[in-house]
Amino acid sequence: MPATIAIIGAGPLGRWLALRAAQSGFRVLLEDVMPANLLHAQETLRRQLGPLALRQEAVPALQLAPQALHGRSEPQTVEEPAEPQALRLIEFVSTIEDAVREADLVIDCVPDEIESKLEIFFLLDRMAPPRAVLATPTTRQSIADLASCTYRPGQCIAIVSEASALAANAGSEVLLQITSKTLPATIALLDGFWRQLGFIPCFAPDPAEQGSMPL
């Protein structure tokens, strides 16, 4: 099971994945090259994780001791509770290199267009550690084609389920497409990840790839 998840793109899907992954105990690095998108993601996730998350650090608060009611006004320092554990597991970064440097699993949330997918796969393949698995949400691209453009075709996988279905139906199935070169370790890693998030992963061959595909 992966320990560190890099999520590329802090849009609605990226924020949802970051939230669910952190709540499930994974360390998450959420990246976006647009400062406004990253700031919005920070504010949104802090709000979703509770009112204490609206502050980046808990600040000691001064209160009057009960004795103040009887003529003494010695202040007491009361430590506010720390941020929720899930929020402490999320790091916000502004470069892909910083996001993927220690990642076991990288999920890109770039637009589902062939140019965008090819570009991000090229960057991730070059910057992520050799062990890292690349997962891409797509309903339009062939994972076999994308994987063939990398030096790690056995570590590439597609998340085919619609983003809206994922966000609305925790506990349901999530469809993942693999190729004839997908490694058993890749399947095991994605299986563990989605089960930890509360989904039932189902693996199917990429229909665009010819030939038999062992599962």
C-alpha positions as CSV (number, residue, x, y, z in Angstrom):
1,M,0.0,0.0,0.0
2,P,1.4,3.5,-0.8
3,A,2.6,5.7,2.0
4,T,2.9,9.0,0.1
5,I,0.4,10.2,-2.5
6,A,1.2,13.0,-5.0
7,I,-1.9,14.7,-6.5
8,I,-1.2,16.9,-9.5
9,G,-3.9,19.6,-9.9
10,A,-5.9,21.2,-7.1
11,G,-9.3,21.4,-8.9
12,P,-12.4,19.7,-7.6
13,L,-11.2,16.1,-8.2
14,G,-7.7,16.8,-6.8
15,R,-9.2,18.4,-3.7
16,W,-11.6,15.5,-3.1
17,L,-8.8,12.9,-3.6
18,A,-6.5,14.9,-1.2
19,L,-9.3,15.0,1.4
20,R,-10.2,11.3,1.2
21,A,-6.6,10.2,1.1
22,A,-5.6,12.2,4.1
23,Q,-8.7,11.1,6.1
24,S,-7.6,7.6,5.3
25,G,-4.2,8.1,6.8
26,F,-2.1,8.7,3.7
27,R,0.5,11.5,3.5
28,V,-0.6,13.7,0.6
29,L,1.2,16.3,-1.5
30,L,-1.2,18.4,-3.5
31,E,0.3,20.5,-6.3
32,D,-1.0,23.2,-8.6
33,V,1.1,25.6,-10.6
34,M,-1.6,28.3,-10.2
35,P,-1.2,30.1,-6.8
36,A,-4.9,31.0,-6.7
37,N,-5.9,27.3,-7.2
38,L,-3.6,26.2,-4.4
39,L,-4.8,28.9,-2.0
40,H,-8.4,27.9,-2.8
41,A,-7.6,24.3,-2.1
42,Q,-6.0,25.2,1.2
43,E,-9.0,27.2,2.3
44,T,-11.5,24.6,1.2
45,L,-9.7,21.6,2.8
46,R,-9.3,23.5,6.1
47,R,-12.9,24.3,6.1
48,Q,-13.9,20.8,5.3
49,L,-11.7,19.4,8.0
50,G,-13.2,21.5,10.8
51,P,-13.1,25.0,12.3
52,L,-9.7,24.4,13.9
53,A,-8.2,23.9,10.5
54,L,-8.9,27.6,9.6
55,R,-5.6,28.4,11.3
56,Q,-2.3,27.1,10.1
57,E,-1.0,26.8,13.7
58,A,-2.8,26.5,17.0
59,V,-2.1,29.7,19.0
60,P,-2.1,29.7,22.8
61,A,-5.0,31.6,24.2
62,L,-4.9,33.7,27.4
63,Q,-7.8,33.3,29.8
64,L,-8.4,34.6,33.2
65,A,-8.2,32.0,36.0
66,P,-11.3,31.4,38.1
67,Q,-9.6,33.3,40.9
68,A,-10.0,36.5,38.9
69,L,-13.6,36.4,39.9
70,H,-12.5,36.8,43.5
71,G,-10.2,39.8,43.0
72,R,-7.2,38.1,41.4
73,S,-6.5,38.5,37.8
74,E,-3.6,36.1,37.0
75,P,-3.9,34.9,33.5
76,Q,-3.7,31.3,32.6
77,T,-2.4,30.0,29.3
78,V,-4.8,27.5,27.7
79,E,-3.5,25.6,24.7
80,E,-6.0,25.3,21.9
81,P,-6.3,21.8,20.4
82,A,-4.0,20.9,17.6
83,E,-5.2,20.7,14.0
84,P,-7.0,17.6,12.9
85,Q,-4.6,14.7,12.0
86,A,-5.9,14.6,8.4
87,L,-4.9,18.2,7.7
88,R,-1.4,17.7,9.1
89,L,-1.0,14.9,6.5
90,I,-1.6,17.3,3.6
91,E,1.2,19.4,2.1
92,F,0.5,22.1,-0.5
93,V,3.3,22.5,-3.1
94,S,3.7,24.6,-6.2
95,T,5.9,22.4,-8.4
96,I,5.5,18.9,-9.8
97,E,9.1,18.1,-8.8
98,D,8.4,18.9,-5.1
99,A,5.1,16.9,-5.2
100,V,6.5,13.7,-6.7
101,R,10.0,13.5,-5.1
102,E,9.0,11.0,-2.5
103,A,5.7,9.7,-3.9
104,D,4.7,6.0,-4.1
105,L,1.6,6.9,-6.1
106,V,1.0,9.9,-8.4
107,I,-2.4,10.8,-9.6
108,D,-2.7,13.5,-12.2
109,C,-5.9,15.6,-12.4
110,V,-5.1,17.5,-15.6
111,P,-7.7,17.9,-18.3
112,D,-8.7,14.7,-20.1
113,E,-7.1,15.7,-23.4
114,I,-4.4,13.8,-25.2
115,E,-2.0,16.7,-25.3
116,S,-2.3,17.3,-21.5
117,K,-2.1,13.6,-20.6
118,L,1.0,13.0,-22.7
119,E,2.7,16.1,-21.3
120,I,2.0,15.2,-17.7
121,F,3.0,11.6,-18.2
122,F,6.3,12.7,-19.7
123,L,7.0,15.0,-16.7
124,L,5.9,12.5,-14.1
125,D,7.9,9.7,-15.7
126,R,11.0,11.9,-15.6
127,M,10.6,13.4,-12.1
128,A,8.9,10.6,-10.0
129,P,11.0,7.9,-8.3
130,P,11.4,4.7,-10.2
131,R,9.1,2.9,-7.8
132,A,6.2,5.3,-8.2
133,V,3.0,4.2,-9.9
134,L,1.3,6.7,-12.3
135,A,-2.5,6.8,-12.2
136,T,-4.6,9.0,-14.4
137,P,-8.3,9.6,-14.3
138,T,-9.6,9.3,-17.9
139,T,-12.6,8.2,-19.8
140,R,-11.3,9.2,-23.2
141,Q,-7.6,8.1,-23.4
142,S,-6.0,4.7,-23.8
143,I,-3.8,3.8,-20.8
144,A,-1.9,1.4,-23.0
145,D,-1.0,4.3,-25.3
146,L,0.0,6.6,-22.5
147,A,2.0,3.9,-20.7
148,S,3.9,3.1,-23.9
149,C,5.3,6.7,-23.8
150,T,7.0,6.1,-20.4
151,Y,9.9,4.1,-19.1
152,R,7.5,2.4,-16.6
153,P,4.7,0.9,-18.7
154,G,4.1,-1.7,-16.0
155,Q,3.4,1.0,-13.4
156,C,0.7,3.0,-15.3
157,I,-3.0,2.6,-14.6
158,A,-6.2,4.4,-15.6
159,I,-9.0,5.5,-13.2
160,V,-12.1,5.2,-15.4
161,S,-14.9,5.9,-13.0
162,E,-16.4,9.4,-13.4
163,A,-15.3,11.9,-10.8
164,S,-18.9,12.7,-9.9
165,A,-19.6,9.0,-9.2
166,L,-16.5,8.8,-7.0
167,A,-17.4,11.8,-4.9
168,A,-21.0,10.8,-4.4
169,N,-20.8,7.0,-3.9
170,A,-18.2,6.0,-1.4
171,G,-18.4,2.3,-0.9
172,S,-19.2,1.6,-4.5
173,E,-17.0,0.1,-7.2
174,V,-14.2,2.1,-8.9
175,L,-13.2,0.9,-12.3
176,L,-9.4,0.7,-13.1
177,Q,-8.0,-0.1,-16.5
178,I,-4.7,-2.0,-16.9
179,T,-2.6,-3.2,-19.8
180,S,-0.9,-6.5,-20.7
181,K,2.3,-5.0,-19.1
182,T,0.8,-3.9,-15.8
183,L,2.8,-5.4,-13.0
184,P,1.1,-7.3,-10.1
185,A,2.6,-4.9,-7.7
186,T,0.9,-2.0,-9.4
187,I,-2.5,-3.7,-9.2
188,A,-1.8,-4.5,-5.5
189,L,-0.9,-1.0,-4.7
190,L,-4.0,0.5,-6.3
191,D,-6.2,-2.2,-4.8
192,G,-4.9,-1.3,-1.3
193,F,-5.2,2.4,-1.9
194,W,-8.9,2.4,-3.0
195,R,-9.9,-0.1,-0.4
196,Q,-8.4,2.2,2.3
197,L,-10.5,5.0,0.8
198,G,-13.6,2.8,1.2
199,F,-14.1,1.8,-2.4
200,I,-14.2,-1.6,-4.2
201,P,-11.6,-1.6,-7.0
202,C,-12.4,-3.5,-10.1
203,F,-9.6,-4.1,-12.7
204,A,-10.4,-4.4,-16.4
205,P,-8.2,-4.5,-19.6
206,D,-7.8,-1.5,-21.8
207,P,-10.2,-2.2,-24.6
208,A,-7.9,-0.3,-27.0
209,E,-5.2,-2.9,-26.5
210,Q,-5.2,-6.0,-28.6
211,G,-4.4,-9.5,-27.3
212,S,-5.0,-11.3,-24.1
213,M,-4.3,-9.6,-20.7
214,P,-3.6,-11.7,-17.7
215,L,-5.2,-10.4,-14.5
